[in-house]
């Protein structure tokens, strides 16, 4: 028997839950609970409330999903990346 294809949806993270889980509002209007995929944990990709994400779901359970991609911010004036040292200061050796 062949493995079932996973369904991909896009949505918006509305709430951060314990154990690396998120409540996500899909573009279709449904609200699901999603967990972080292993590659995102491995690469330490952080997800915050308000982020656009891509979700993978099984056709058998449409209430749970796997968060597989966090879209880049589309806000103007992105500024320096998180964790970057402030400009104009000396580097430590």
N, C-alpha and C positions, 0 to 999 in steps of 0.2 A: 504494500500500500504506500502510495507516495505521500510525502510530507506536504501538509497544507501550506499554501502561500500566506504570508503575513500581509495585513492591510496597513497602509500608512496614512496617517492623518496629521494635519497641522493644527496647533492650538496655542493657547496662552496660559502660562502658569499663574494660577490664582492664589494658591496657598502652599506653603511648605509644611509637610507632615513629618513625623519622626521616622527614623530608619531609612533615610534617603528616598522618601516617597513624596510625591507632589500631587496636588489636585489640579487638574488641567481642564480648562474650558475649550472644547474643540470648536473649530470654525462652523461645524454643522449644528452647534447648539448644545450638544451633549456634554455632560461633565463626568470625567473618569478619574481614577487614581492610577498614577504611573510611577514606576521605579526607575532609577538610573541604570543605564546599561553598563556592562563591565568595562568597555573601552573608555567610557566617559569617567568612570571611577579611576581607572588606571592612569589616564592622562590628567587627572585632577581638574576636570572642567566643572566649574561651579555654576549652578543654576539658581536664579533668584526669582522672586515673585514679580510678574510682569514681563518675563522673557518669552519670546516666541520660540516654540519647540516643534520638533517632528516626533510623532509617536508611532510605534509599531504595535499592532494588536492582532491577536488570534481571531479567526472568524468564529470560534466556539465560545469565547468569553469577551463580550464587548464592553465590559465594565472595568477591565484592567488593561494596562499597556506598559510598554517599555519605552522610556525616553531615550532616543538614539541620536538626536542632534539638537544643539542650541544655536539658533540663528544669531548672527551678529547684530549689534544694536544699529538702528537706523536713525539715531538721534543726531542732529547737527552739532558740531563742536565736540567731538568725542573726547578731546583732551588726552592726557597721558594715560597709558594703560595702568591697570591696577598694580600696585606694588612697585611702581617706578619711583626712583628717588627724585626729590624735587630738584629743579634746575638751579644752577648757580652754586651748588654746594660741593665741597671737596669729597672725593671718593676715599673710602677707607682702604688701607692696605691689608 
